[in-house]
Amino acid sequence: MRAGNGMVDGMLQLLPTARVYHMGLYREKSTLLPVEYYNKLPAVCNINIGFVCDPMIATAGTVIAAVNMLKDWGK
């Protein structure tokens, strides 16, 4: 999440009225599965379009998990 925070200012320069929500995931070393450790999404989804800022896409496992979390949140 810390690495993604560095992308927020640049995104807000492009989209100054955007709302920013934070989610934190990491890849468990032994299983290589994504683990959620931080989630500050509001209880109710009130957006139609979102951008996921992930500066470290290696296997894409954590970003796929983040997108799935957002899809579940938007139901």
Contacts in CASP RR format, 6 or more apart in sequence:
PFRMAT RR
TARGET T0000
AUTHOR 0000-0000-0000
METHOD contacts of the structure
MODEL  1
MRAGNGMVDGMLQLLPTARVYHMGLYREKSTLLPVEYYNKLPAVCNINIG
FVCDPMIATAGTVIAAVNMLKDWGK
1 22 0 8 1.000
1 23 0 8 1.000
1 24 0 8 1.000
1 38 0 8 1.000
3 55 0 8 1.000
3 56 0 8 1.000
4 53 0 8 1.000
4 54 0 8 1.000
4 55 0 8 1.000
5 22 0 8 1.000
6 55 0 8 1.000
7 53 0 8 1.000
7 55 0 8 1.000
8 20 0 8 1.000
8 53 0 8 1.000
11 18 0 8 1.000
11 20 0 8 1.000
11 51 0 8 1.000
11 53 0 8 1.000
12 18 0 8 1.000
12 20 0 8 1.000
15 51 0 8 1.000
18 51 0 8 1.000
19 47 0 8 1.000
21 40 0 8 1.000
21 41 0 8 1.000
21 42 0 8 1.000
22 38 0 8 1.000
22 39 0 8 1.000
22 40 0 8 1.000
23 36 0 8 1.000
23 38 0 8 1.000
23 39 0 8 1.000
23 40 0 8 1.000
23 41 0 8 1.000
23 66 0 8 1.000
23 69 0 8 1.000
24 36 0 8 1.000
24 37 0 8 1.000
24 38 0 8 1.000
24 39 0 8 1.000
24 66 0 8 1.000
25 34 0 8 1.000
25 35 0 8 1.000
25 36 0 8 1.000
25 37 0 8 1.000
25 62 0 8 1.000
25 65 0 8 1.000
25 66 0 8 1.000
26 34 0 8 1.000
26 35 0 8 1.000
26 37 0 8 1.000
26 62 0 8 1.000
27 33 0 8 1.000
27 34 0 8 1.000
27 35 0 8 1.000
27 59 0 8 1.000
27 61 0 8 1.000
27 62 0 8 1.000
28 34 0 8 1.000
28 35 0 8 1.000
32 59 0 8 1.000
34 61 0 8 1.000
34 62 0 8 1.000
34 64 0 8 1.000
34 65 0 8 1.000
34 66 0 8 1.000
36 65 0 8 1.000
36 69 0 8 1.000
39 69 0 8 1.000
41 69 0 8 1.000
41 70 0 8 1.000
41 73 0 8 1.000
45 73 0 8 1.000
45 74 0 8 1.000
45 75 0 8 1.000
50 70 0 8 1.000
52 63 0 8 1.000
52 66 0 8 1.000
52 67 0 8 1.000
52 70 0 8 1.000
54 62 0 8 1.000
54 63 0 8 1.000
54 66 0 8 1.000
57 63 0 8 1.000
END
